[in-house]
Amino acid sequence: MYQKYVINLPAEDRQQLEQLISSGIAPARALTHARILLKSDSSAGSPNWSYQQICEALDVAPLTVMKVRKHYAEEGLAAAIYRKKPEREYLHCLDGEAEAHLIALCCSEPPEGRDRWTLRLLANRMVALEYVEAVSHESIRTTLKKRNLSLG
């Protein structure tokens, strides 16, 4: 396979990778990526393994090897080893005041004919009382879980 991204590790990067692997205190994915970089190193006296050899030895796909090399070549050591943080921001439909109303509602008596509150009942009641315009039962669940509250 054609090796588009040739890796020449500086001594400090090599030392950092070897220390990461020897400590073993890192996610398995990061350790695998560190091993890929060390085996890909084409500096003098380095292994300079081919894609096939790395794939067989580390039990990874060729695409993984290519992506790790690409990230190292284009973005540096940290980008090649660790996962990228998500760029997406999650909007919460319940603010602090709405959460307070939800907790008060959860602790109150359930509707007539019911033994206890359900997530969907709470969501519907929050909308009926106009604390929020719309809310899903999943948002209710995550809010209650965050507060260590249960409906049981």
C-alpha angles and dihedrals in degrees: 000000000000111000105219095171112054113194122214107176118206115227094255093052091047091050092048092050093047091049091049092052096043093050092051090202100125138082114288090243092056091049091050091049090049090052090049091054093047092050091045094054110121097187119124111290093013128122098250092190121187123245090258094052092049092047092052096043098045098030095235133133121260088242090060091053091048093049094048091050091046093050091049093048095046106030109017140246101311093051091051095051107034131052120258114250114244114264094205118102118213117221117216115218093200118068124193094276093049090047090053090052090048093052091047090049092048091053093048127088114288119246119283112282093025129100095206144355120275125204092250092048090052092048092050092046092050089055093043091052088048096236087132134010094230135351134172126229087242091060088051090050095050092047092051091045090051088055094044092241124144132195095219 
